[in-house]
């Protein structure tokens, strides 16, 4: 498997990203084929041509609405491919466009997902001398938790306030003033 660290191109270059993309496309299709939900629906895909947009377009697109139509048992047993023993956390979709879904995540899923949140803290040069005031929702939606976890991994102190519904705005302003 090609990673950002071992690609033969400068890290982050378009060629580097394309090389990783090419290496990961077959893995994505093979994993989808493991799902009972996609049984027989991907047999026509030419695995040697996955980086050809016309070949990739042959893969049926699933919408969140189609996933919502699946009974919960079917979603977890037929669509999801990882065993229950690999699940360390369930993420709730926002639910703003309909019934929220709860997606299972493995430890490996979380490790890679967290990188996007770590990159945000690096972008602001966050470090051990900083305090992160986390005012994203802190319920079962993961965004607030991920910002806080990533900050803590990087030695940044965190204040898990949550949204105004959880911690009134006036109290949040007082905390900002108090902790500077």
Residue frames as qw, qx, qy, qz and C-alpha x, y, z in Angstrom:
[[0.000, 0.889, 0.458, 0.000, 0.00, 0.00, 0.00],
 [0.403, 0.408, -0.009, 0.819, 1.38, 3.39, -1.02],
 [0.336, -0.769, -0.426, 0.337, 1.36, 6.02, 1.71],
 [0.113, 0.991, -0.009, 0.073, 2.16, 9.71, 1.84],
 [0.479, -0.747, 0.421, 0.186, 5.55, 8.83, 3.33],
 [0.602, -0.230, 0.675, 0.359, 6.78, 6.37, 0.67],
 [0.628, 0.717, 0.303, -0.017, 5.44, 7.73, -2.64],
 [0.680, -0.009, 0.241, 0.692, 8.19, 8.55, -5.17],
 [0.166, 0.713, 0.265, 0.627, 7.02, 12.15, -5.52],
 [0.082, 0.249, -0.393, 0.881, 7.37, 15.23, -3.33],
 [0.072, -0.414, -0.823, 0.383, 4.94, 14.92, -0.40],
 [0.183, 0.652, 0.419, -0.606, 1.65, 16.62, -1.14],
 [0.080, 0.325, -0.502, -0.797, 2.33, 17.17, -4.84],
 [0.737, 0.266, -0.030, -0.621, -0.41, 16.42, -7.36],
 [0.614, 0.330, -0.705, -0.127, 1.59, 13.41, -8.64],
 [0.041, 0.175, -0.859, 0.480, 1.98, 12.17, -5.08],
 [0.527, 0.134, 0.444, -0.712, -1.75, 12.45, -4.41],
 [0.747, 0.339, -0.309, -0.482, -2.60, 10.77, -7.74],
 [0.418, 0.313, -0.849, 0.081, -0.22, 7.88, -6.93],
 [0.181, -0.026, 0.798, -0.574, -1.87, 7.31, -3.56],
 [0.647, 0.259, 0.132, -0.704, -5.29, 7.56, -5.16],
 [0.662, 0.358, -0.580, -0.311, -4.33, 4.94, -7.78],
 [0.250, 0.216, -0.902, 0.279, -2.99, 2.61, -5.08],
 [0.250, 0.070, 0.696, -0.670, -6.08, 2.94, -2.87],
 [0.607, 0.158, -0.203, -0.752, -8.86, 2.63, -5.47],
 [0.615, 0.056, -0.763, -0.190, -8.59, -1.18, -5.78],
 [0.164, -0.044, -0.813, 0.557, -8.63, -1.50, -2.00],
 [0.389, 0.131, 0.259, -0.874, -11.84, 0.53, -1.83],
 [0.694, 0.138, -0.415, -0.573, -13.55, -1.68, -4.43],
 [0.501, 0.071, -0.854, 0.117, -12.32, -4.90, -2.82],
 [0.036, 0.073, 0.693, -0.716, -13.67, -3.78, 0.54],
 [0.553, 0.153, 0.026, -0.818, -17.01, -2.86, -0.99],
 [0.650, 0.139, -0.666, -0.338, -17.15, -6.32, -2.58],
 [0.215, 0.040, -0.886, 0.409, -16.87, -7.83, 0.90],
 [0.369, 0.092, 0.385, -0.841, -20.23, -6.27, 1.77],
 [0.300, 0.340, 0.891, 0.000, -23.30, -8.48, 1.36],
 [0.295, 0.741, 0.279, -0.534, -25.10, -5.34, 0.22],
 [0.277, 0.712, -0.409, -0.499, -22.87, -5.00, -2.88],
 [0.566, -0.093, 0.808, 0.135, -22.78, -8.74, -3.67],
 [0.532, 0.412, 0.670, 0.314, -22.75, -9.06, -7.47],
 [0.190, 0.941, 0.247, -0.132, -23.17, -5.29, -8.00],
 [0.081, -0.870, 0.392, 0.288, -19.45, -4.68, -8.63],
 [0.803, -0.035, 0.549, 0.229, -18.53, -7.79, -10.64],
 [0.614, 0.703, 0.270, 0.238, -18.47, -5.78, -13.89],
 [0.111, -0.964, 0.218, 0.102, -15.75, -3.41, -12.62],
 [0.815, 0.400, -0.224, 0.353, -12.33, -3.78, -14.30],
 [0.639, -0.715, -0.037, 0.279, -9.93, -3.54, -11.36],
 [0.655, -0.048, 0.237, 0.716, -7.00, -2.74, -13.69],
 [0.197, 0.482, 0.341, 0.783, -8.74, 0.40, -14.97],
 [0.307, -0.725, -0.564, 0.251, -10.02, 2.00, -11.79],
 [0.252, -0.506, -0.018, 0.825, -8.10, 5.23, -12.32],
 [0.028, 0.228, 0.591, 0.773, -10.05, 5.69, -15.58],
 [0.306, 0.093, 0.334, -0.887, -12.99, 7.97, -14.71],
 [0.649, 0.059, -0.415, -0.635, -15.27, 6.07, -17.09],
 [0.568, -0.043, -0.817, 0.087, -14.56, 2.82, -15.26],
 [0.096, -0.070, -0.643, 0.757, -15.01, 4.43, -11.84],
 [0.440, 0.019, -0.011, -0.897, -18.40, 5.81, -12.97],
 [0.607, -0.072, -0.718, -0.332, -19.66, 2.23, -13.31],
 [0.263, -0.134, -0.803, 0.518, -19.67, 1.92, -9.53],
 [0.258, -0.716, -0.552, -0.342, -23.18, 2.61, -8.22],
 [0.050, 0.365, -0.340, 0.865, -23.39, 5.69, -6.03],
 [0.385, -0.528, -0.738, 0.167, -25.07, 5.28, -2.67],
 [0.104, -0.619, 0.012, -0.779, -26.85, 8.26, -1.19],
 [0.058, -0.126, 0.710, -0.690, -27.43, 8.88, 2.47],
 [0.658, 0.026, 0.085, -0.747, -31.15, 8.64, 1.76],
 [0.792, 0.145, -0.553, -0.213, -30.70, 5.11, 0.38],
 [0.354, 0.168, -0.792, 0.468, -28.75, 4.17, 3.51],
 [0.330, -0.090, 0.451, -0.824, -31.53, 5.58, 5.69],
 [0.767, 0.047, -0.237, -0.594, -34.03, 3.35, 3.90],
 [0.591, 0.137, -0.788, 0.104, -32.16, 0.24, 5.06],
 [0.740, -0.629, -0.174, -0.161, -33.38, -1.25, 8.32],
 [0.259, -0.825, 0.485, -0.130, -30.71, -0.80, 11.01],
 [0.821, -0.223, 0.524, 0.049, -29.98, -4.54, 11.08],
 [0.791, 0.517, 0.237, 0.224, -29.42, -4.61, 7.32],
 [0.186, 0.934, -0.243, 0.185, -27.18, -1.54, 7.47],
 [0.394, -0.704, 0.580, -0.109, -24.91, -3.08, 10.12],
 [0.777, -0.109, 0.619, 0.027, -25.00, -6.68, 8.84],
 [0.741, 0.486, 0.418, 0.199, -25.16, -6.27, 5.05],
 [0.339, 0.916, -0.027, 0.211, -23.65, -2.86, 4.26],
 [0.247, -0.832, 0.484, -0.112, -20.92, -2.52, 6.89],
 [0.822, 0.316, -0.473, 0.019, -18.05, -4.98, 6.47],
 [0.152, 0.475, -0.704, 0.506, -16.08, -4.81, 9.70],
 [0.540, -0.335, -0.767, 0.090, -16.84, -7.20, 12.53],
 [0.426, -0.836, -0.205, -0.280, -18.57, -5.75, 15.60],
 [0.784, -0.471, -0.079, 0.395, -15.45, -6.55, 17.64],
 [0.539, 0.188, 0.117, 0.813, -13.50, -3.96, 15.58],
 [0.085, -0.788, -0.282, -0.541, -15.93, -1.12, 16.36],
 [0.436, -0.165, -0.483, 0.741, -14.61, 1.28, 19.00],
 [0.090, 0.395, 0.252, -0.879, -17.01, 4.14, 18.40],
 [0.299, 0.610, 0.692, 0.246, -20.21, 5.02, 16.52],
 [0.098, -0.166, 0.063, 0.979, -20.45, 8.38, 14.81],
 [0.303, 0.677, 0.607, -0.285, -23.75, 10.11, 14.32],
 [0.289, 0.392, 0.413, 0.769, -24.38, 11.85, 11.04],
 [0.036, -0.058, 0.172, -0.983, -25.72, 15.36, 11.48],
 [0.094, 0.486, 0.853, -0.167, -29.30, 14.35, 10.76],
 [0.132, 0.451, 0.059, -0.881, -30.07, 17.80, 9.32],
 [0.390, 0.224, -0.544, -0.709, -31.32, 16.21, 6.09],
 [0.796, -0.137, -0.441, -0.391, -33.28, 13.37, 7.70],
 [0.885, -0.462, 0.010, -0.058, -32.95, 10.54, 10.21],
 [0.048, -0.790, 0.612, -0.004, -29.36, 10.48, 11.49],
 [0.919, 0.155, -0.361, 0.026, -27.22, 7.42, 10.86],
 [0.562, -0.716, 0.413, -0.012, -24.77, 5.89, 13.30],
 [0.719, 0.562, -0.409, 0.027, -21.62, 4.85, 11.49],
 [0.881, -0.424, 0.074, 0.196, -19.32, 2.28, 13.09],
 [0.301, 0.848, -0.410, 0.150, -15.65, 3.31, 13.30],
 [0.921, -0.116, -0.223, 0.298, -12.64, 1.14, 14.02],
 [0.520, -0.703, 0.099, 0.475, -9.48, 2.26, 15.79],
 [0.508, 0.013, 0.460, 0.729, -7.79, 2.49, 12.39],
 [0.124, 0.757, 0.489, 0.415, -10.64, 4.64, 11.02],
 [0.335, -0.920, -0.165, 0.115, -10.20, 7.01, 13.95],
 [0.608, -0.410, 0.249, 0.632, -6.44, 7.21, 13.56],
 [0.381, 0.236, 0.493, 0.746, -6.67, 8.31, 9.93],
 [0.057, -0.830, -0.471, -0.293, -9.68, 10.55, 10.49],
 [0.469, -0.791, -0.138, 0.368, -7.91, 12.35, 13.30],
 [0.563, -0.040, 0.256, 0.785, -5.18, 13.47, 10.91],
 [0.120, 0.658, 0.392, 0.631, -7.50, 16.05, 9.34],
 [0.421, -0.877, -0.214, -0.094, -8.14, 17.52, 12.80],
 [0.689, -0.450, 0.091, 0.561, -4.45, 17.46, 13.71],
 [0.463, 0.317, 0.330, 0.759, -3.72, 19.34, 10.45],
 [0.108, -0.856, -0.309, -0.399, -6.10, 22.10, 11.50],
 [0.577, -0.790, -0.020, 0.204, -4.23, 22.59, 14.78],
 [0.671, -0.133, 0.265, 0.680, -0.91, 22.59, 12.90],
 [0.301, 0.643, 0.380, 0.593, -2.30, 25.24, 10.52],
 [0.236, -0.913, -0.073, -0.325, -2.71, 27.65, 13.44],
 [0.410, 0.473, -0.593, 0.506, 0.62, 26.56, 14.95],
 [0.701, -0.584, 0.016, -0.408, -1.15, 25.23, 18.04],
 [0.581, 0.275, -0.681, 0.350, 1.01, 23.76, 20.77],
 [0.549, -0.338, -0.674, 0.361, 1.49, 23.14, 24.49],
 [0.142, -0.132, -0.287, 0.938, 1.29, 26.84, 25.37],
 [0.330, -0.151, -0.348, -0.864, -2.23, 27.10, 23.93],
 [0.337, 0.229, 0.774, -0.485, -5.73, 26.47, 25.24],
 [0.155, -0.162, -0.711, -0.667, -8.39, 25.32, 22.80],
 [0.419, 0.186, 0.454, -0.764, -11.89, 26.50, 23.62],
 [0.018, -0.118, -0.911, -0.396, -14.06, 23.78, 22.01],
 [0.388, 0.260, 0.351, -0.812, -17.54, 25.13, 21.34],
 [0.445, 0.053, -0.715, -0.537, -18.72, 22.53, 18.83],
 [0.818, -0.302, -0.063, -0.486, -21.58, 20.28, 19.95],
 [0.042, -0.465, 0.849, -0.246, -20.37, 17.71, 22.49],
 [0.826, -0.010, 0.322, -0.462, -23.21, 15.21, 22.24],
 [0.810, 0.004, 0.573, 0.120, -23.11, 12.12, 20.06],
 [0.613, 0.784, -0.003, 0.102, -22.02, 14.09, 17.00],
 [0.866, -0.169, -0.038, 0.470, -18.22, 13.66, 16.75],
 [0.414, 0.744, -0.026, 0.524, -16.92, 17.08, 15.60],
 [0.314, -0.855, 0.230, -0.342, -16.37, 18.62, 19.04],
 [0.880, -0.391, 0.261, 0.072, -14.80, 15.45, 20.41],
 [0.840, 0.320, 0.122, 0.422, -12.42, 15.17, 17.47],
 [0.203, 0.836, -0.148, 0.488, -11.18, 18.75, 17.76],
 [0.540, -0.742, 0.307, -0.252, -10.56, 18.22, 21.46],
 [0.946, -0.159, 0.237, 0.155, -8.88, 14.82, 21.06],
 [0.705, 0.531, 0.012, 0.469, -6.58, 16.09, 18.32],
 [0.042, -0.867, 0.226, -0.443, -5.62, 19.12, 20.40],
 [0.728, -0.596, 0.311, -0.135, -4.84, 16.95, 23.40],
 [0.941, 0.136, 0.130, 0.281, -2.71, 14.60, 21.27],
 [0.524, 0.612, -0.056, 0.590, -0.64, 17.62, 20.34],
 [0.475, -0.179, -0.448, 0.736, -0.25, 18.85, 23.92],
 [0.140, -0.377, -0.119, -0.908, -2.81, 21.64, 23.60],
 [0.109, 0.196, 0.747, -0.626, -4.94, 22.16, 26.71],
 [0.189, -0.362, -0.677, -0.613, -8.66, 21.88, 26.01],
 [0.279, 0.148, 0.498, -0.807, -11.79, 23.38, 27.45],
 [0.039, -0.267, -0.895, -0.354, -14.71, 21.18, 26.34],
 [0.235, 0.174, 0.301, -0.908, -17.53, 23.74, 26.46],
 [0.266, 0.455, 0.842, 0.113, -19.84, 22.48, 23.77],
 [0.062, 0.514, 0.432, 0.739, -22.37, 24.65, 22.03],
 [0.191, -0.305, 0.203, -0.911, -24.40, 27.42, 23.62],
 [0.762, -0.316, -0.324, -0.463, -27.12, 24.89, 24.37],
 [0.823, -0.157, -0.468, 0.282, -24.66, 23.04, 26.60],
 [0.472, -0.369, -0.241, 0.763, -22.71, 25.97, 28.03],
 [0.164, 0.918, 0.343, -0.117, -24.44, 29.38, 27.80],
 [0.550, 0.646, 0.021, 0.529, -22.61, 31.94, 25.65],
 [0.228, -0.896, 0.173, -0.339, -22.12, 34.30, 28.61],
 [0.807, -0.498, 0.308, 0.075, -20.30, 31.57, 30.55],
 [0.842, 0.280, 0.184, 0.423, -18.17, 30.77, 27.51],
 [0.259, 0.829, -0.069, 0.490, -17.13, 34.43, 27.23],
 [0.522, -0.788, 0.262, -0.195, -16.28, 34.46, 30.95],
 [0.917, -0.182, 0.270, 0.229, -14.13, 31.34, 30.48],
 [0.659, 0.565, 0.076, 0.491, -12.29, 32.93, 27.56],
 [0.052, -0.883, 0.177, -0.431, -11.58, 36.03, 29.63],
 [0.729, -0.622, 0.268, -0.095, -10.55, 34.00, 32.69],
 [0.883, -0.110, 0.344, 0.298, -8.21, 31.65, 30.85],
 [0.050, 0.797, -0.310, -0.516, -7.01, 34.28, 28.36]]
